[in-house]
């Protein structure tokens, strides 16, 4: 699940909404909301995000958190640069990322945020 998918699912459930309820309010199919929640859809349009915010009755702070979640949920990641080994590291990471422990993920995050 992407950060955006987790955000949508969490807020929907906090508000006691079923997939069908949210889908109806957005004029989409429940399978579409499910795909968003499971990270199987790309980044949504600004217009769709406005509809989500209205559907979930998000506060200003929650809207900001939603935008941050969208920003941290790219459907593609581009690697560019000329440092030796950068592509090899990215390829290895791509192959191994699903097997990392929570502790390893947090350690990598700390390294990358510095």
C-alpha positions in Angstrom: 0.0 0.0 0.0 1.1 3.5 -0.8 1.1 6.3 1.8 -1.9 7.8 -0.1 -3.7 4.5 -0.1 -3.1 4.1 3.6 -4.4 7.6 4.2 -7.6 7.1 2.2 -8.3 3.7 3.8 -7.6 5.0 7.3 -9.8 8.1 7.0 -12.6 6.2 5.3 -12.6 3.7 8.1 -12.4 6.4 10.8 -15.5 7.9 9.3 -17.3 4.5 9.2 -17.6 4.5 5.4 -17.7 1.4 3.3 -15.9 1.2 0.0 -19.3 1.5 -1.6 -20.2 4.6 0.4 -17.1 6.4 -0.7 -17.3 5.2 -4.3 -20.9 6.5 -4.5 -19.9 9.9 -3.2 -17.1 10.1 -5.8 -19.2 8.6 -8.6 -16.7 5.8 -9.2 -16.8 2.0 -8.7 -15.8 0.5 -5.3 -13.1 -1.4 -7.1 -11.5 1.9 -8.0 -11.3 3.0 -4.4 -9.9 -0.4 -3.5 -7.2 -0.1 -6.2 -6.3 3.4 -4.8 -6.1 2.0 -1.3 -3.9 -0.9 -2.5 -1.6 1.3 -4.5 -2.6 0.0 -7.9 -3.6 3.4 -9.3 -1.3 6.2 -10.2 -1.3 9.6 -8.6 -4.8 11.2 -8.7 -5.7 14.5 -10.3 -6.1 17.6 -8.3 -9.8 17.5 -9.0 -10.1 14.0 -7.7 -8.2 15.0 -4.6 -10.7 17.8 -4.0 -13.6 15.3 -4.3 -11.8 12.9 -1.8 -11.4 15.8 0.6 -15.1 16.7 0.4 -16.2 13.0 0.6 -14.1 12.4 3.7 -14.9 15.9 5.2 -11.2 16.5 5.7 -9.9 19.3 7.9 -7.3 21.7 6.6 -4.6 19.7 8.4 -5.9 16.4 7.0 -5.9 17.9 3.5 -2.2 18.8 4.0 -1.5 15.3 5.2 -3.3 13.9 2.2 -1.2 16.0 -0.2 2.0 14.9 1.5 0.8 11.3 1.2 0.2 11.8 -2.5 3.7 13.3 -2.9 5.2 10.3 -1.2 3.3 7.8 -3.4 4.8 8.2 -6.9 3.8 5.6 -9.4 7.2 5.7 -10.9 10.6 6.6 -9.6 13.2 8.0 -12.0 16.9 7.5 -11.4 19.3 9.8 -13.1 22.9 10.7 -12.4 26.4 9.8 -13.3 27.7 8.5 -10.0 29.3 5.1 -10.4 27.1 2.3 -9.2 23.9 4.3 -8.8 21.9 2.1 -11.3 23.2 -1.1 -9.8 22.3 0.0 -6.3 18.8 0.9 -7.5 18.4 -2.4 -9.3 19.4 -4.4 -6.2 17.1 -2.3 -4.0 14.2 -2.9 -6.4 14.7 -6.6 -6.2 15.1 -6.7 -2.4 12.7 -4.0 -1.2 9.8 -6.3 -0.5 11.8 -8.5 1.7 13.1 -5.7 4.0 12.1 -5.8 7.7 10.4 -2.7 9.3 13.7 -2.0 11.1 15.7 -2.1 7.9 13.2 0.2 6.1 13.4 2.7 9.0 17.3 2.5 8.9 17.3 3.2 5.2 14.8 6.1 5.6 17.1 7.6 8.3 20.1 7.3 6.0 18.3 8.9 3.1 16.8 11.8 5.1 20.2 13.0 6.3 
